[in-house]
């Protein structure tokens, strides 16, 4: 269990992406070879409270599955929002 799965996050990360986000992350969590789900924020320029909720819920599901979640390539406003929301206290933000 050393593999990571990268989930690309859209430029505007909000509730309209809930279904796709859940499908992608659930697939990664169900894969027995995956131990880390990385959320690639390289394109994200906007996220709202629904997106933050999805990240927190993903973290809870990952813990239950014995896996980890991190966020990579966050910058600008997206990075600031993650910091203000203290997401970095819950999961690693690189």
N, C-alpha and C positions, 0 to 999 in steps of 0.2 A: 504494500500500500504506500507507494511513494509518488505516484503520479498526481499531477494537478490538472484540473479542467479549467479552461479559461472561458468565461462568459462575457461577451462583448455587450457593453451597455450603450444605449442610444444617446444621441446628443441631448434630447429632452427626455429625462427619466422621470416619468410620472405614472399615475394610475393606468393610463391607457396602455402601458407596457406590462401590466400585471400578469396577464395570461402567458405571454411569451417568456417573461422572466421566470415565472413559476415552472413552466415546462422545461426550460433550459437548466435551471438549477436542480429541479427534481431528478432529471436525467443524470446529472453529474453526481448527485447524492446517492442514487441507486447503483451507480457503477462501483463494484467492489474494489476496483484497481485505483480509484481516485481517493486520495486522502485530503486534498486541498482544493477548494473551489475559489478561484481568483476572479474577482469582478474587475474587468478592464474598463477604467473610467477615462481612457485617453480621449474619447470623443465627447464626453459629458460637459455641457456648458450650463445645464439647468437640472435641478432636481427639487422635488417638493416633499412635503411631509409623508405622502403616500409612499414615495420611493424610500425614504428613511425607514418607514414601517416594514417595507418588504425586505430591506437589508437585515433589520432586527429579527424578523420572523425567520429568514433564511439562517441566521446565526443559531437560533434556537433549534431548528430542524437539523442543522449540521452537528451540533453538540449531541443531540439524541442519536445521531448516526455514527458518532465517534470520529467526526471529521472537522476540519477547520475551514474558515472563510477568511480571505483577505481582500483588500482593495488595492489595485495597482494603477499607476499612471494618473492619479487624480491631480488636478492643478486648477489654478484660478478660483472662480466662484464655487465650483463643485468642491474643491478642497476646503475652502473656507466654511462652507455649509456643513461638511462632515465634521470639521473641527468644532464649530459652534454647537453642533448636536451631540458632541462627545462620542461619536461612533468609534473613534480611535481607542476609547476605553474598553470597548466591547470586542472589536476585531482590529487586526493590524492593518494600518494604512501606509502603503509604501509610496 
